[in-house]
Amino acid sequence: MKYVKFGSTGLTVSQFCLGAWHLPGTGVKDRFGVEEVDKETFAKVVGKAYDLGINFIDGANRYHGRMSTADLDHVGNSEKLLGQVLKGYPRESLVVATKVRGPMAPFPNGQGLSRKHIMWQIGESLRRLELDYVDLYQIHWEDELTPKIETLRALNNLVDRGLVRYIGESNHNPAGVVEFMELAQRYGMEGFASMQEPYNLLERQKESETLPVAKKYGMAVMAYVPIAQGVLSGKYLGGTEKGSRATYIAQMASQYFTPEVNAAVSSLVAIAGEKGCTLPQLALAWMLHKQEQLGITIVPILGITKISHLEDNVGALDVKLSGDEMKRLEEMAATAKMGPASY
Ligand SMILES: NC(=O)c1ccc[n+]([C@@H]2O[C@H](COP(=O)([O-])OP(=O)(O)OC[C@H]3O[C@@H](n4cnc5c(N)ncnc54)[C@H](OP(=O)(O)O)[C@@H]3O)[C@@H](O)[C@H]2O)c1
């Protein structure tokens, strides 16, 4: 494993982070008709990631593990499962991230970025995760109804109380991030160590306005959907594989299954063949090489349902790309003409 500094902080994280949004499934439905998480396979995935040197894990209070978007009967499940598994590892060898913002209860203040909601949810996340503190506490998306200074002060209070080591943001518009960072500077508070954004070879919308903000403030970028939810493996070219994400996330079809995306992915599969690597390795290697070009730390968050996928993806560390190869990949991927998506 390669290790990187987390933006301008002193924190060291593995070059890859393990995501806890979609986890392995059992195929068996719970009493609400939602597929259950295969806990044993999930524990094995975490174990394999740990053995490969991945010390960084990303979750959210809302994640279920198989249901997306999780309803209020299913939120918190992923954190609970993580808590059970992480107990088996030395706490200080791990960097654990989670998020707050989304609906967790039906009552007023059951969601948002108010001081009240944040103070409640950090306690709930720590209880589910069975931890005394989280390393990175991220605001999941914007809350236009709460003053930024209130959110920032609440997050700083958690740092002061030792419940949180670093704070980060996700899915905010660039101007909003600047506002937060300027407030932090003005009042001598902790600003965000990181931003978490959708980013992959096919979806590069964040490069123009959002990633430059990360560079300006020394924030690390945590890239989610780094292989486009599996599309950048080429596996959907032959139809929908049984049990794969597209079989239970309907939105994937409208987002990714277009003639343009298929043609681009086919071309990329061919380049991977020329390079002697797999397409996930090529797509992830492209992202790792972008760090130098863009002057920022980028940590792809891998979604893993099978150990073989994890072993495959980590192989990206060994794939070297020249400037010309990077350009060729980008030209080819641009023909997919992917628009902005929501997750
Ligand atoms: N901040 C946010 O709003 C936000 C939003 C989304 C995600 N995230 C974070 O980002 C993480 C990663 O997102 P993601 O799971 O969408 O990322 P991803 O890595 O783009 O997609 C993961 C999926 O791709 C397939 N896959 C992975 N490696 C493969 C391989 N080598 N060969 C074939 N298929 C492969 C698997 O699908 P199958 O299950 O079909 O096999 C896997 O579940 C999440 O866990 C979460 O932590 C954050």
The ligand as a Gaussian input file, in Angstrom:
#p B3LYP/6-31G(d) Opt

LIG

0 1
 N      -20.539000      11.580000      -0.103000
 C      -21.478000      11.005000      -0.814000
 O      -22.557000      11.570000      -1.048000
 C      -21.231000       9.636000      -1.362000
 C      -22.054000       9.117000      -2.383000
 C      -21.761000       7.859000      -2.873000
 C      -20.690000       7.124000      -2.360000
 N      -19.919000       7.653000      -1.362000
 C      -18.778000       6.907000      -0.786000
 O      -18.010000       6.357000      -1.830000
 C      -17.875000       4.954000      -1.649000
 C      -17.673000       4.267000      -2.967000
 O      -18.807000       4.445000      -3.830000
 P      -19.177000       3.318000      -4.849000
 O      -19.407000       2.042000      -4.108000
 O      -20.255000       3.797000      -5.736000
 O      -17.809000       3.219000      -5.660000
 P      -17.324000       2.451000      -6.942000
 O      -15.992000       1.878000      -6.564000
 O      -17.397000       3.344000      -8.119000
 O      -18.361000       1.268000      -7.179000
 C      -18.311000       0.110000      -6.427000
 C      -19.063000      -1.023000      -7.123000
 O      -18.426000      -1.331000      -8.349000
 C      -18.324000      -2.736000      -8.523000
 N      -16.914000      -3.084000      -8.551000
 C      -15.917000      -2.626000      -7.738000
 N      -14.735000      -3.141000      -8.123000
 C      -14.975000      -3.942000      -9.186000
 C      -14.160000      -4.732000     -10.028000
 N      -12.841000      -4.791000      -9.840000
 N      -14.748000      -5.418000     -11.028000
 C      -16.074000      -5.355000     -11.237000
 N      -16.917000      -4.615000     -10.472000
 C      -16.357000      -3.910000      -9.462000
 C      -19.055000      -3.373000      -7.359000
 O      -20.393000      -3.523000      -7.802000
 P      -21.253000      -4.832000      -7.568000
 O      -21.764000      -4.712000      -6.182000
 O      -22.270000      -4.689000      -8.631000
 O      -20.343000      -6.016000      -7.761000
 C      -18.996000      -2.291000      -6.307000
 O      -20.076000      -2.362000      -5.401000
 C      -19.114000       4.566000      -0.846000
 O      -18.979000       3.344000      -0.154000
 C      -19.216000       5.740000       0.096000
 O      -18.301000       5.583000       1.167000
 C      -20.178000       8.890000      -0.877000

